[in-house]
Amino acid sequence: MSERTVKLVIDGREVFAKPTDTILKAAKDNGIYIPTLCYLEGLTAYGGCRLCVVEVKGNPKLMTSCTTPVSNNMEVITNSPRLNKYRKQIIELLLAERTHTCSVCVANGSCELQELATRFGVDHTSVSRNWKRFEIDMTHERFVLDHNRCILCTRCIRVCDEIEGVHVLDVKRRGKDSSIVIDLDEPWAASYSCTSCGKCSAVCPVGAIYVKLKPLSETKKKELPEFVVERRRR
């Protein structure tokens, strides 16, 4: 082990990482699964969905693995009854907040939230659904923005800002009234800054932003192209 290497234990297994790595990065590099939804390699970590939380010995709080840096001799647990219960509750809350009815969703079969619900055995919600009807923006000639499916992971905002460099998208309002906004709350077709690059639709994990008349299996990407990841690392 060099001076530039950190040794830690994840799920009882000794692993090595760089001092600049996060717990999530160290786990991924060693084939250890931690669920994520708002995280996407190549974009700044957000820590909003809380699905990647882990237990760290000596800390009573659950830590977001995507934003917590590794440290020497750190002991981490990524899979426990406590964590799985917490993650299941998060998935239920996400499903209850907006209109996530898989059978009639364009993302059915290509949805990361749906995949996580299946993995953690969420086939119903234990909380009452409190759906609010949002408008669907279909004004753009290529793309659709359906606020009713949005989980506010901000992947689209970060990829537009950090990779495309135009920051067309952002979030307005708070709580259950929060939604993605185009420019100064304009219809997408009226946007003066959108380059129509399609990156937002590619990184959306659900059916909130998609390409018209294209199957999501062709347009959705669970990771950014390698050249983008490398550019962000520099």
Beta strands, then each sheet from edge to edge (+ up, - down):
strand 1: 6-10
strand 2: 13-17
strand 3: 53-56
strand 4: 62-64
strand 5: 75-77
strand 6: 136-137
strand 7: 143-146
strand 8: 169-172
strand 9: 179-182
strand 10: 209-211
sheet 1: 2+ 1- 5- 3+ 4-
sheet 2: 6+ 7- 10+
sheet 3: 8+ 9-
end
